Amino acid sequence: MDDERCFRKEREKLEHIMFRSCAVFSDESRGRDYEEKEDPVRPCFQRDRDRIIHSKPFRRLKHKTQVFIDPEGDHYRTRLTHTLEVAQIARTIARALRLNEDLSEAIAIGHDLGHTPFGHAGERALNEICPYGFHHNEQSVRVVEILAKNGRGLNLTKEVRDGMKNHRSSCMPYTLEGKIVRYADKIAYVNHDIDDALRGNIIREEDIPAEYIDILGETVSNRIDTMVSDVVRTSEKTARTETGDKIDIVMSERIHEAMLGLRRFLYENVYCNPKAKGQEKQAEHLVQYLYEYYMENFDILQDEYKDLANRGEAKERIVCDYIAGMSDDYAIKKIKEIFIPARWDVY
């Protein structure tokens, strides 16, 4: 497009006007593992977001557990709706702080691509049985680097992959946009898990400790607004003009402690509640059965997984790749195929 208008370059110039100096600018990205021609319309992080959205691993999130395994009703969250809520919150914070919205959104859209079927129950099962361990954040990066597009990967930028890998509390991304996603993830799941638990009659409104409600708000919407506004205002206060208006992404101690209190409440009353999580042990056993079966019958896997073995990948890791990519329904279907005899039909 040498003789045509380059919308990408116009957007990249606009970023230097709109964003604060500590933002990640699209034309200053650390790049991709494999060099490729730039898009004439989309900056690199927007392009990454689009690649994830159009990928098969992203579409499979709609049939993966968020908290409740196979709930009855259309309004419970799945891993996909959780991802979309995180992306919305992350973009709101990034825009308010004049940071790179596209980068925060791309990280958020991809942060849970590596999640197993049956949520954290599936993750625990693979982590216990696989000698290499299993963590969904690391698997998310493996999906976009190796597994997506039939083993070719998505060739995402380093900034997006760093944010995906380091979105958990025990990790820290090197970009402010990645730090935004860490908070957005917590804000989203603390609030929507309460909403789903109320919908499922696991808890009642009056069960939520008043000390946290008084600080954060009475409704899910109020609490999200409070947390998001607090991240924006508290982060803005960290600005240091002598270093080019550099900020950090933080939450005030009062709001942060209230959010952690709600998370403790969820662990005690929802995440460890037998009524809500009664099927998790079954799910863990199911995932481990699948792992043992495919380790013994590796040759029945699709060619794309056998190709990984030919490239030197360990079979244990490849079997985890295959199982982690399954939706809840697909994992159950495979268990039935393996352990339940099909009806014989002479015709």
FIKOL-801980 format. One record per residue (C-alpha): residue in three letters; z, x, y. Coordinates in pm, whole numbers, plus 50000, padded with zeros to 5 digits. Each point is the difference from the previous one (the first is absolute). Layout:
# FIKOL-801980
AlaZXY...
***
This chain:
# FIKOL-801980
Met500005000050000Asp499315028650240Asp497924977550224Glu502214969749969Arg503324990050144Cys502925014149796Phe502794974450011Arg502335022649803Lys499915027150265Glu500644974350271Arg503044987649810Glu501255035449945Lys499785007150374Leu501834967650072Glu502835010549770His500685030250223Ile500404976150293Met502054973249824Phe502265019549763Arg502945021650092Ser499615037349948Cys502025000949676Ala497744974949825Val497555011249733Phe496524998550152Ser497164991049769Asp497795028650119Glu502855024649927Ser500654989349641Arg500755027049745Gly497024986549813Arg499144991549642Asp499905021049685Tyr496234995949987Glu498025001650320Glu497734970450067Lys497874985950278Glu501924981350269Asp499524962650038Pro498114990250319Val502304970250070Arg503435005649843Pro502495028150069Cys501335017349689Phe503254980549956Gln498314966450040Arg497545011549740Asp502875009249766Arg501554965850043Asp496694983249917Arg499515021549689Ile503414989849867Ile499464963050072His496665000149816Ser501405018649697Lys500874985149662Pro503615013250002Phe500644981050323Arg498644967449859Arg502215003349692Leu503124998850219Lys499624962250028His501104996549636Lys502855025450005Thr503674991050030Gln501825005850326Val503524988949901Phe499824969649773Ile498035002749675Asp497564971149953Pro501704975450239Glu498954963650004Gly498534991150339Asp497315012550233His502215013250279Tyr501875028949839Arg498945034650108Thr497845022149785Arg499415037150046Leu496914991150203Thr501714976550245His502795025550042Thr497395026250085Leu498404977450261Glu503374992850161Val500795037150018Ala496615006750159Gln500544972950263Ile503445013350094Ala498795036150007Arg497074991550224Thr502254980950241Ile502375029650036Ala497195025550032Arg498254979650269Ala503174995350203Leu500755037449988Arg496395009750080Leu499515017949669Asn497044998249762Glu499924964549864Asp497165007349759Leu501945028449837Ser503194979649961Glu498044970849858Ala498075021749754Ile503235015549870Ala501614965749967Ile497004984949821Gly500065028449746His503705007049962Asp500564979249683Leu496685004949820Gly501765019149723His502524972949917Thr500244989449638Pro499854965049857Phe503384982350015Gly501115018250313His502815025449983Ala500764990149640Gly496635014149897Glu500555030850214Arg503395006649838Ala498514996349654Leu497255025650060Asn502375023750177Glu502334999449699Ile497395004049728Cys497445023550159Pro501025037049982Tyr498465005450344Gly501934971450156Phe498424972550203His500414990350366His497814973750160Asn499585018650330Glu498605030649823Gln497854977549783Ser498584983350312Val498665033650112Arg498685007249652Val498124966950011Val498145008850319Glu499455036649912Ile498974997149635Leu499934965449843Ala498204976450240Lys496244995649979Asn499905008949630Gly501635033850043Arg498335010650325Gly502854990450230Leu499734987050356Asn500095033850179Leu502504987950261Thr501275021150288Lys503055022049953Glu502024979750252Val499574967649807Arg500855016049666Asp503075016850148Gly501274966850135Met499394982649666Lys501855026849807Asn502965001650238His500714963550080Arg503194999249791Ser503445005550155Ser500445033649828Cys496765013650151Met498755007050352Pro496344999650109Tyr498815024750259Thr498424974050231Leu501774974750220Glu497624973949864Gly501245007449649Lys503614997050117Ile499174965650138Val498904988649653Arg503335011549852Tyr501814975950231Ala497374972749968Asp500375000649620Lys503774995050019Ile499774973450270Ala497464980849795Tyr501695000649660Val503574994350122Asn498904968550178His497414985949762Asp502195006749696Ile502724978850164Asp497414973250071Asp498814999849637Ala503575000149868Leu500804969650216Arg496844982749877Gly500985007149639Asn503594987450051Ile501355034249909Ile502035000750321Arg500844975150275Glu499825004850375Glu503794999150020Asp500215028749747Ile498425024750242Pro502885018650170Ala500594986750352Glu500625035250132Tyr496305008149945Ile498684966150108Asp501895002750329Ile498275032950074Leu496514994449859Gly499414962450031Glu500254968149799Thr496434997749869Val497605024149831Ser497774999050308Asn502935007450232Arg501145029249788Ile496545015649982Asp499614996450377Thr503395016350056Met499265029649774Val496485005950128Ser501084997750365Asp502875023649932Val497745026449844Val497664997850298Arg502725001450268Thr502145026349830Ser497015022249924Glu498774997050357Lys503385012250125Thr499515032649810Ala497025009050221Arg500185035250138Thr497625004050291Glu500445037750011Thr498305001649660Gly497144976850082Asp501744966349954Lys500825008349639Ile502094974449814Asp501614994949663Ile499974968149792Val503564987749969Met502114968749982Ser503274995350189Glu503135006249796Arg501224964150039Ile496774983949877His499495026449732Glu503474994349855Ala499414962349999Met496675004949820Leu501655022449740Gly502714973649961Leu497374973949922Arg498435023749748Arg503375004949828Phe500404962349994Leu496604996949831Tyr500855025949736Glu503274982849915Asn498764964250009Val496265000949928Tyr498765032749852Cys502865000749746Asn500274962449956Pro499434989849634Lys498434967150109Ala497435017850217Lys499465031049788Gly500624986949648Gln496495008949885Glu500075035950121Lys501255014949673Gln497204982249817Ala497535013750253Glu501355035449956His499694997649622Leu496494986250034Val498905029250219Gln501575025249763Tyr498304983849700Leu496685003450180Tyr500695036450077Glu500855008349638Tyr497024980749870Tyr497455016850227Met501485034349934Glu499344993849629Asn496624983850062Phe498695020150295Asp496414998149877Ile499744962850071Leu500395005150375Gln496944996350221Asp497735029850058Glu501275005750352Tyr503455008049858Lys498595022049725Asp498105018850272Leu503335007850165Ala501145016249674Asn496805020449994Arg500865011750351Gly503335013449876Glu502324971250087Ala502934994749763Lys499744969749773Glu503494988850098Arg498934998650363Ile496764982149918Val501774973149798Cys502304994450298Asp496894997250220Tyr498584973149774Ile503194979649976Ala500905003350368Gly496584986350091Met500594968049804Ser500914966850160Asp502904980549849Asp497614976049825Tyr497825027949863Ala503005018349856Ile501154968349824Lys496464994149872Lys499875035049853Ile503364995549828Lys498714968049841Glu496825017349885Ile501985028349845Phe502854981349834Ile498794964449941Pro497254995049740Ala496974981550128Arg499034967949823Trp497305007649742Asp496844980250043Val497305000449733Tyr497324989350244
***
